Amino acid sequence: MTKDTTNPTQGEQSGQNGRRTVLVTGGTGKTGRRVAARLRERGVPVRAVSRSAEVPFDWSEPDTWEAALDGVGAAYLAYAPDISMPGAAPDLGAFARRAAQRGVGRVVLLSGRGMTETAGPAERAVREAVEGTGTEWVILRGDWFAQNFSEEFFAEEMRAAGTFTFPGGEVPSPFIDLEDLAEVAAAALTAPEGYAGQVHELTGPRPVTYGQAMKEISAATGREFRYVAVSTAAYLDLLVAQGLPEDFARMFGAVIDETLDGRNARPTDTVARLLGRPPRDFAAYAARAAAEHAWDPAPGHGTGAGEAAGQGGARG
């Protein structure tokens, strides 16, 4: 199925979408809320959607897609719960086809760096869905998010116990600051050139091991944090024991094993090339998050190790 070429708004978007509304899925999530904020700073009309938004949206409920796409010139696609889930490829492919039919000029997909097996099917589904239409595609492959340490996934154990339990060992990652990712995404949704039909791999400026990350967070906070290395299997057992669904745990384990094998250790120059400045450093992120009290001890807990098991999740 292809785009309706008689759509009267087709010529208004052509990749840069003018003043037409930009759709941001996952509008309350770690990336979505930042992307929406960057777009508003640019004076771009934004429709940030989620299950609880004024315009409700759910990837598993196609009946919610039509209202979300109404009058939209570009769309940011952040699949929940994660792009590596089995339903991601069919849902994203169907949504991208629907977007093309509705005259959306560009779709920007958030994916994961190094996730050839786990995210590859969803990436292909989006590209193939808009092939031969007037809709452009952009794929942003983010490395592991720096903000995973301070928002949701890993922060609970760190606040409560002063430890960070996770697989990975001494394999480094050039963690991407989500402020940089959001700035790139906002440009990808609105810039007429330099983004469409390309895959952009987004990283921070240097590789950092988990042990080094704890040392830099310790320096920023004045509180000691310690990395506890475990196997992927042991970590997933912890997550399931805490109530994480087994299918999600298996998915997360596959992402961990695929991306923490050293393939992503080398940073890219993509952020610097696209934004004209160096990407934010992990130490700067840690200082900023510490100033916002991200790792202050949880009420009712001390700072000793072992008080809470590791909290995990996908890249968001």
Sequence and secondary structure as in RCSB ss.txt:
>XXXX:A:sequence
MTKDTTNPTQGEQSGQNGRRTVLVTGGTGKTGRRVAARLRERGVPVRAVSRSAEVPFDWSEPDTWEAALDGVGAA
YLAYAPDISMPGAAPDLGAFARRAAQRGVGRVVLLSGRGMTETAGPAERAVREAVEGTGTEWVILRGDWFAQNFS
EEFFAEEMRAAGTFTFPGGEVPSPFIDLEDLAEVAAAALTAPEGYAGQVHELTGPRPVTYGQAMKEISAATGREF
RYVAVSTAAYLDLLVAQGLPEDFARMFGAVIDETLDGRNARPTDTVARLLGRPPRDFAAYAARAAAEHAWDPAPG
HGTGAGEAAGQGGARG
>XXXX:A:secstr
    TT TTHHHHTTT TTSEEEEESTTSTTHHHHHHHHHHTT  EEEEBTTSSSB  TT GGGHHHHHTTEEEE
EE  SS TTSTTHHHHHHHHHHHHHHTT  EEEEEEETT HHHHHHHHHHHHHHHTTSS EEEEEEE SBGGGGT
SSTTHHHHHHHSEEEES TT  B  B HHHHHHHHHHHHH SSSSTTEEEEE  SS B HHHHHHHHHHHHTS  
EEEE  HHHHHHHHHHTT  HHHHHHHHHHHHHHTTTTT S  SHHHHHHSS    HHHHHHHHHHTTTTS  TT
  S TTSS        
